Amino acid sequence: MLILTRKKDEAILIGKNVRVVVIDVKGDQVRLGIVAPKKVEVYREEIYHAIKQENTCAVFPTTGDLTHVPSLDPKLKEKKN
């Protein structure tokens, strides 16, 4: 892991086209601005993991409890895996 120290309004560059700027620091929170091409996906880590989990559930829907899926036919919800 690369560890850098930056102050407000200072930035780091990732590759040739991603720029991360420290916008503000208040207590234990840091506000960051990210400038990247539209094709570069930028997520908070917890959102990325949630999306990944949802995609896994979409690919393998029968591996878990389906009762929480509102669009399923009620007869299918009654089946136990």
URKATA-V846970 format. One record per pair of residues at least 4 apart in sequence whose C-alpha atoms are under 7 Angstrom apart, sorted by the first residue. I is the first residue (numbers start at 1). GAP is how many residues later the second one is. If there is no record, write none. Layout:
BEGIN
i=I gap=GAP
i=I gap=GAP
END
This chain:
BEGIN
i=6 gap=4
i=6 gap=5
i=7 gap=15
i=8 gap=14
i=8 gap=15
i=8 gap=16
i=8 gap=17
i=9 gap=12
i=9 gap=13
i=9 gap=14
i=10 gap=11
i=10 gap=12
i=11 gap=8
i=11 gap=9
i=11 gap=10
i=11 gap=11
i=12 gap=7
i=12 gap=8
i=12 gap=9
i=13 gap=5
i=13 gap=6
i=13 gap=7
i=14 gap=4
i=14 gap=5
i=17 gap=19
i=17 gap=20
i=18 gap=17
i=18 gap=18
i=19 gap=15
i=19 gap=16
i=19 gap=17
i=20 gap=12
i=20 gap=13
i=20 gap=14
i=20 gap=15
i=21 gap=11
i=21 gap=12
i=21 gap=13
i=22 gap=9
i=22 gap=10
i=22 gap=11
i=23 gap=8
i=23 gap=9
i=23 gap=10
i=24 gap=6
i=24 gap=7
i=25 gap=4
i=25 gap=5
i=25 gap=6
i=26 gap=4
i=36 gap=4
i=43 gap=4
i=43 gap=5
i=44 gap=4
i=45 gap=4
i=46 gap=4
i=47 gap=4
i=48 gap=4
i=49 gap=4
i=50 gap=4
i=51 gap=4
i=52 gap=4
i=53 gap=4
i=54 gap=4
i=55 gap=4
i=56 gap=4
i=57 gap=4
i=66 gap=11
i=67 gap=10
i=72 gap=4
i=72 gap=5
i=73 gap=4
i=74 gap=4
END
